[in-house]
Amino acid sequence: METQIPMGNGPGLWNTSESRTLFGMGSTYGYPGNYNKHMSDRELSMLEIRNMLIDKALGVIREKLKDWSSVTEAKNGDKVKGKVREKENKKQRSMANGDGCDANKDYQVKQSLPSSSPNESDRGTAPISINVPDPDFHNFDLDRSESSFEDDQVWAAYDADDGMPRFYARVHKVISLKPFKMKISWLNSRSNSEFGELDWIGSGFSKTCGEFRIGRHEISETLNSFSHKVQYTKGARGVIRIFPRKGDVWALYRNWSTDWNEHTPDDVRHKYDMVEVLDDYNEEHGVSAILLTKVSGFRTVFQKHNDPKEVRRIPKEEMFRFSHQVPNYLLTGQEAQNAPTGCRDLDPAATPLDLPQVIDETDKAPVEDGLS
């Protein structure tokens, strides 16, 4: 990257020969009224000294800009690679029960944030592939096959933060299934005023519930970028409204605070509690939810906490606690001989990194209450 300062070509400005070096080290310079004189044979005018200093300063500035650019690119690259590497390492661990991890099952995450900017299609959207373990009972991949997509649907897509489904896309038209191609628009929002004055979006976080606008059209051909179909309602002037509904399973930020900002470290943000929503969102009262706990002996099976005191009311002003919706399947007991009736099998592709692991009753740690 070079910074160019226009200097003009009027009287008094100087030019050097092809073999020049700075400050007269064996070079011949041409100046008005001093042709063919060596630098060491005469005194320099103030204008000449000024021009030489400018030339040297420009060289130093160019070198600094190159250094800063290289450092910034290296840091950004390391941050993305580090997150992907952490995700891959933790998601690829072997399982102590069932068929284990399918190491060839990849999901792709969208690297750029949805935006209403005219340049959104120019943003980098190269996918990152990650591997996830198989669920205990339900095959969630059947729910996101090519034939699952239809016109006028809204789908959640994986982000590049920790690979959770925090982006939304409106499907305008399914163009073809083989090869997979559809016309979509990413949903975006420049404000979260429907929940209060907290500038959640401005602090660098993804908005996962509330009111959204439809962005510009683009073509999508990456089936594995999408997690699940999302229920929504239409509001005035084309607004898409997405809120937690009764029976949904969502991940809540365990350590959520109104003090969170772009400097909040990942190890604080990326801790979650899984909850089942008990009623539809209401603007006056918010929404109620109950904590889900892991069922011992399984990777992805959860059940409601057996203490009714674990039901919490989340008011409108705290809806930013909701990180993302998690696809789930309510087990009937018919799936397998050991399927626990009434429990929920959660999609491991949308389950935080530390949760898809088998636990024994003897190793079961006390459940942290993240809803208080």
Secondary structure, 3 states (H helix, E strand, C coil): CCCCCCCCCCCCCCEECCCCCHHHCCCEEECCCCCCCEHHHCCCCHHHHHHHHHHHHHHHHHHHHHHHHHHHHHHHHHHHHHHHHHHHHHHCCCCCCCCCCCCCCEEEECCCCCCCCCCHHHCCCCCEEEECCCCCCCCHHHHHCHHHCCCCCEEEEECCCCCCEEEEEEEEEEEECCCCEEEEEEEECCCCHHHCCCCCCCCCCCCCCEEEEEEEEEEECCHHHEEEEECCEECHHHCEEECCCCCCEEEEECCCCCCCCCCCCHHHHCCEEEEEECCCCECCCEEEEEEEEECCCCCCEEEECCCHHHEEEECHHHHHHEEEECCEEECCCCCCCCCCCCCEEECHHHCCCCCCCCCCHHHCCCCCCCCC
